[in-house]
Amino acid sequence: MSVTDDTPRTIDNEFGKFPRYMTLVPDVFAFSFEEAMQVIRRFKNNADLTQAFMTLLQTIAQADMPQEQKDELMQLIAEEQEVISYAVISRTCVVPI
């Protein structure tokens, strides 16, 4: 799929506004336990996951795409890292009753 200058960058429908590149994902809401297990086997601890995020950020920074898209992707990754950090902290701070 190629996006030309006259093509809108977003899709606006009853579900809200989404970036046009989301149409490249066949079913963004699908879930597979097998795929989840592959991820679990690959990232055994938080350090592995953090390293993968850093590699992803470097790849995005060097990618040939508009700066606006880079910024959006990097912001999403930063937010995901915050969620993971919060989950790790909250798991270690739980006190049994």
C-alpha angles and dihedrals in degrees: 000000000000123000115215127198093258093053115094113245093222137051114224115195140132090297094056134253118328132174110262091238088069087079086072089068109081096209116357092186097053118116128199123188090204092056090046090052090051089055091048091052092048097048105044096170143009093267091060091050093047091051091050091052091050091051090048092051091051091049092050092047090055096041123116099242137109115289090237091061092045091052092048093050093046090050091051091050092048090051091050090051089052091051091050092047091050091050092051092048094046092050092053094045098054112116117205114238 
